[in-house]
């Protein structure tokens, strides 16, 4: 089964890991882009191993990584891309839980931008539900297929800047509506004046979602 390379951090408690938190970066970045979130969230999840993954494919520019190419930005191309990349994330989840000797549900997924799209797509279709899915500045790819393909009702946190110039905030608002219609527990937070990025408010919301998920 395909899998991914990752960099790891934790647990902050120095104990044997009890939880796994997977971080999925955005287009053109790599695993180092999000690993600092581990130190921000260590107090919420002191017994968690954080694994920040490298997306499976080199970015079209030759720098960084991507989950799929965005040379074609049509919905059908995005759906084909997320479906091709999803087995890599599914494979990593399963292999990492086995490696850490953790139960099948002892994980959460966080993603930013294209990584958020991956986290929503794969997380809601994984055979065992994650404790939480955190999607920052993302979108719900293939919304029309969600109801038929949904395998779990993991709690979802959506966080998006209202001034996002790369992925419009409407994409998360639309995702929230589709998730609610599919009975997925979802919380949407839309942050005034924030562009395409993370801020202290979003990080605090993420910490709370993880704390709830693993409580």
C-alpha positions as CSV (number, residue, x, y, z in Angstrom):
1,X,0.0,0.0,0.0
2,X,1.4,3.5,-0.8
3,X,2.4,5.6,2.2
4,X,4.2,8.9,2.9
5,X,7.4,10.2,4.5
6,X,7.0,12.3,7.6
7,X,8.9,14.2,10.3
8,X,7.9,13.6,13.9
9,X,7.7,15.5,17.2
10,X,6.7,14.4,20.7
11,X,5.1,13.3,22.8
12,X,5.7,16.3,25.0
13,X,5.1,14.2,28.1
14,X,8.0,11.9,27.1
15,X,5.7,9.0,27.7
16,X,4.8,6.2,25.2
17,X,2.5,7.9,22.6
18,X,-1.2,7.5,23.2
19,X,-2.4,9.5,20.2
20,X,-1.3,10.4,16.7
21,X,-1.9,13.8,15.1
22,X,-1.2,13.9,11.4
23,X,-0.4,17.3,9.8
24,X,-0.9,17.8,6.0
25,X,0.7,20.8,4.4
26,X,-0.5,22.9,1.5
27,X,0.5,23.3,-2.1
28,X,4.2,23.9,-2.7
29,X,5.2,23.4,1.0
30,X,6.5,20.4,2.7
31,X,6.4,18.7,6.1
32,X,8.5,21.3,7.8
33,X,5.8,23.9,7.1
34,X,3.5,22.7,9.8
35,X,5.6,20.8,12.4
36,X,5.9,23.9,14.6
37,X,2.2,23.4,15.4
38,X,3.3,20.5,17.6
39,X,4.8,22.9,20.1
40,X,1.7,25.1,20.0
41,X,-0.6,22.1,20.6
42,X,1.6,20.1,23.0
43,X,-0.3,21.3,26.1
44,X,-3.6,20.2,24.7
45,X,-2.3,16.8,23.7
46,X,0.8,16.0,25.8
47,X,0.8,12.3,25.0
48,X,0.4,12.7,21.2
49,X,3.0,11.9,18.6
50,X,2.8,14.6,15.8
51,X,3.6,13.4,12.3
52,X,3.9,16.1,9.6
53,X,3.8,14.4,6.2
54,X,5.4,15.2,2.9
55,X,2.8,15.2,0.1
56,X,3.4,12.4,-2.3
57,X,4.4,14.3,-5.4
58,X,6.9,17.0,-6.3
59,X,5.4,20.4,-7.0
60,X,5.2,21.4,-10.6
61,X,7.7,24.2,-10.0
62,X,10.3,21.8,-8.8
63,X,10.2,23.3,-5.3
64,X,8.2,21.8,-2.5
65,X,5.5,19.1,-2.7
66,X,1.9,18.8,-3.8
67,X,-1.0,16.4,-3.3
68,X,-2.0,17.0,-6.9
69,X,-1.2,19.4,-9.7
70,X,-3.3,22.6,-10.0
71,X,-2.3,23.4,-13.5
72,X,-6.0,22.5,-14.3
73,X,-8.2,24.0,-11.6
74,X,-11.5,22.4,-12.7
75,X,-13.5,20.5,-10.1
76,X,-13.2,17.3,-12.1
77,X,-9.4,17.6,-12.1
78,X,-9.3,18.3,-8.3
79,X,-11.5,15.3,-7.7
80,X,-9.2,13.0,-9.8
81,X,-6.2,14.4,-7.9
82,X,-7.6,13.9,-4.4
83,X,-8.7,10.4,-5.3
84,X,-5.2,9.6,-6.6
85,X,-3.6,11.0,-3.5
86,X,-6.0,9.6,-0.9
87,X,-4.5,6.0,-0.8
88,X,-1.1,7.6,0.3
89,X,-2.8,9.2,3.3
90,X,-4.9,6.2,4.2
91,X,-1.8,4.0,4.0
92,X,0.2,6.4,6.2
93,X,-2.6,6.5,8.9
94,X,-2.8,2.7,9.1
95,X,1.0,2.1,9.0
96,X,1.8,4.8,11.6
97,X,-0.9,3.5,14.0
98,X,0.6,0.0,13.7
99,X,4.1,1.3,14.2
100,X,3.1,3.2,17.3
101,X,1.0,0.2,18.6
102,X,-2.1,2.4,18.9
103,X,-5.8,1.6,18.4
104,X,-7.3,2.2,15.0
105,X,-9.2,5.3,16.3
106,X,-6.3,7.0,18.2
107,X,-5.6,9.6,15.6
108,X,-6.6,13.0,14.3
109,X,-5.9,14.8,11.0
110,X,-5.1,18.4,10.4
111,X,-4.6,20.1,7.1
112,X,-3.9,23.5,5.6
113,X,-5.1,24.6,2.2
114,X,-4.6,21.7,-0.2
115,X,-3.8,19.6,2.8
116,X,-7.1,20.6,4.4
117,X,-8.9,19.3,1.2
118,X,-7.0,16.0,1.6
119,X,-7.8,15.8,5.3
120,X,-11.5,16.2,4.7
121,X,-11.7,13.9,1.8
122,X,-9.6,11.0,3.3
123,X,-10.6,11.5,6.9
124,X,-14.4,11.2,6.2
125,X,-13.8,8.1,4.1
126,X,-11.3,6.3,6.3
127,X,-12.7,3.0,7.7
128,X,-12.1,4.0,11.3
129,X,-13.1,7.6,12.2
130,X,-10.4,10.0,13.4
131,X,-11.1,11.7,16.7
132,X,-11.1,15.0,14.9
133,X,-10.5,16.5,11.4
134,X,-9.1,20.1,11.4
135,X,-9.3,21.9,8.1
136,X,-7.7,25.3,7.8
137,X,-8.3,27.5,4.6
138,X,-9.5,24.5,2.6
139,X,-12.5,23.2,0.7
140,X,-14.6,20.1,0.3
141,X,-13.6,18.4,-2.9
142,X,-16.2,16.1,-4.6
143,X,-19.1,17.3,-2.4
144,X,-21.7,15.5,-4.5
145,X,-20.1,12.1,-3.7
146,X,-19.8,12.6,0.1
147,X,-23.1,11.2,1.2
148,X,-22.6,8.0,-0.8
149,X,-19.0,7.5,0.2
150,X,-19.0,8.7,3.9
151,X,-17.7,6.0,6.2
152,X,-17.7,7.9,9.5
153,X,-19.0,10.9,11.3
154,X,-15.8,12.3,12.7
155,X,-16.1,15.8,14.2
156,X,-14.9,18.5,11.8
157,X,-13.4,21.9,12.6
158,X,-13.3,24.4,9.7
159,X,-11.3,27.6,10.1
160,X,-10.9,30.1,7.3
161,X,-9.8,33.7,7.0
162,X,-12.5,36.0,5.5
163,X,-9.8,37.8,3.4
164,X,-8.3,34.6,2.0
165,X,-7.0,35.5,-1.5
166,X,-6.0,32.0,-2.5
167,X,-8.9,29.8,-1.4
168,X,-12.1,31.9,-1.0
169,X,-13.8,31.7,2.4
170,X,-16.9,30.7,0.5
171,X,-15.3,27.2,0.0
172,X,-15.4,26.5,3.7
173,X,-18.9,28.0,4.1
174,X,-20.1,25.7,1.3
175,X,-18.3,22.7,3.0
176,X,-20.0,23.5,6.3
177,X,-23.4,23.3,4.6
178,X,-22.7,20.0,2.8
179,X,-21.3,18.4,6.0
180,X,-24.3,19.5,8.0
181,X,-26.6,18.0,5.4
182,X,-24.7,14.7,5.7
183,X,-25.1,14.8,9.5
184,X,-21.3,15.3,10.1
185,X,-20.7,17.2,13.3
186,X,-19.0,20.4,12.1
187,X,-18.0,23.7,13.6
188,X,-17.1,26.6,11.2
189,X,-15.1,29.7,12.3
190,X,-14.5,32.5,9.9
191,X,-11.8,35.0,11.0
192,X,-12.2,38.7,10.0
193,X,-9.2,40.3,8.2
194,X,-7.2,37.0,8.0
195,X,-5.8,36.0,4.6
196,X,-4.5,32.6,3.5
197,X,-2.8,31.6,6.7
198,X,-3.0,30.6,10.4
199,X,-3.3,33.0,13.3
200,X,-3.4,32.7,17.0
201,X,-7.2,32.4,17.0
202,X,-7.2,29.4,14.6
203,X,-4.4,27.7,16.5
204,X,-6.3,28.1,19.8
205,X,-9.5,26.6,18.1
206,X,-7.4,23.7,16.9
207,X,-6.0,23.0,20.3
208,X,-9.5,22.9,21.8
209,X,-10.8,20.6,19.0
210,X,-7.9,18.2,19.6
211,X,-8.4,18.3,23.4
212,X,-12.1,17.5,22.9
213,X,-11.3,14.7,20.4
214,X,-8.9,12.9,22.7
215,X,-10.8,13.5,26.0
